[in-house]
């Protein structure tokens, strides 16, 4: 084995030894717990306060619109509001990330 190979092996063994006490603690996450591997995004990321987020983005006169179809199930909320330009608009917000997905003129 070359000197490089021995150094690499020694480094890997050192990392394994340092990590083993943390793994042996018994506090391992169980499936379904927040932050567990494979946990759904809704388990780890709370929904944002949609009205407060829209206000922070500069919208005013914010009124919710009842979800139609699968919009509510997809983590989206739709509102009528007034944008920064003073126009009445219909805004769709991603309730997980707090980003505006769509803005259309209100009818």
C-alpha positions in Angstrom: 0.0 0.0 0.0 1.3 3.4 -0.9 1.9 6.2 1.6 -1.1 8.1 0.2 -3.3 5.0 0.6 -2.3 4.6 4.2 -2.9 8.3 5.0 -6.3 8.1 3.3 -7.2 4.9 5.3 -6.1 6.4 8.6 -8.2 9.6 7.9 -11.3 7.5 7.1 -10.8 5.4 10.3 -10.4 8.6 12.4 -13.7 10.0 11.0 -15.5 6.8 11.7 -14.2 6.7 15.3 -15.3 10.3 15.9 -18.8 9.7 14.5 -19.4 6.4 16.4 -20.3 7.9 19.8 -22.9 10.2 18.1 -24.4 7.3 16.4 -24.5 5.1 19.5 -26.4 7.7 21.6 -29.7 6.0 20.9 -31.4 9.3 19.9 -31.7 8.2 16.3 -34.7 9.7 14.5 -37.5 7.3 13.7 -39.3 7.4 10.4 -42.1 9.9 10.5 -40.4 12.3 12.9 -39.5 15.8 11.7 -36.0 15.9 10.1 -35.9 12.1 9.8 -34.5 10.8 6.5 -37.4 10.5 4.1 -39.7 12.8 6.1 -42.2 14.7 4.0 -41.4 18.4 3.4 -44.6 19.3 5.3 -43.2 17.7 8.4 -40.1 19.8 8.4 -41.2 23.1 6.9 -44.1 24.9 8.6 -46.6 26.9 6.5 -45.9 30.6 6.4 -48.5 33.2 7.6 -49.7 34.0 4.1 -51.3 37.4 4.9 -48.2 38.6 6.8 -46.0 37.4 3.9 -48.0 39.3 1.3 -48.0 42.4 3.5 -44.2 42.1 3.7 -44.1 41.9 -0.1 -46.0 45.2 -0.3 -49.6 44.0 -1.0 -52.5 45.7 0.8 -56.3 45.1 1.0 -55.6 41.3 1.2 -58.6 39.1 1.2 -58.5 35.2 0.9 -60.3 33.4 -1.9 -61.7 29.9 -1.2 -59.5 27.2 -2.7 -60.8 25.7 -5.9 -59.8 22.2 -7.0 -56.4 21.0 -5.6 -54.9 24.4 -4.9 -55.3 24.0 -1.1 -53.9 20.5 -1.2 -50.8 21.6 -3.0 -49.8 24.1 -0.3 -51.1 27.2 -2.2 -53.4 30.0 -1.1 -55.1 32.5 -3.4 -56.0 36.1 -2.4 -57.3 39.3 -3.9 -55.1 42.2 -3.0 -53.7 45.6 -4.2 -50.2 45.4 -5.5 -47.4 48.0 -5.2 -48.7 49.7 -8.5 -52.2 50.2 -6.9 -53.7 47.5 -9.2 -56.3 45.1 -7.9 -54.8 41.6 -8.4 -55.4 37.9 -7.7 -52.3 36.5 -6.0 -51.4 32.8 -5.5 -48.8 32.2 -2.7 -46.9 29.0 -2.0 -47.6 28.5 1.7 -44.5 26.5 2.3 -41.9 28.8 0.9 -43.8 32.1 1.0 -43.1 33.0 -2.6 -45.7 34.4 -5.0 -46.5 31.8 -7.7 -48.8 33.9 -9.8 -50.3 37.4 -10.0 -53.2 38.1 -12.4 -55.4 41.2 -12.7 -58.6 40.8 -10.6 -61.8 40.7 -12.5 
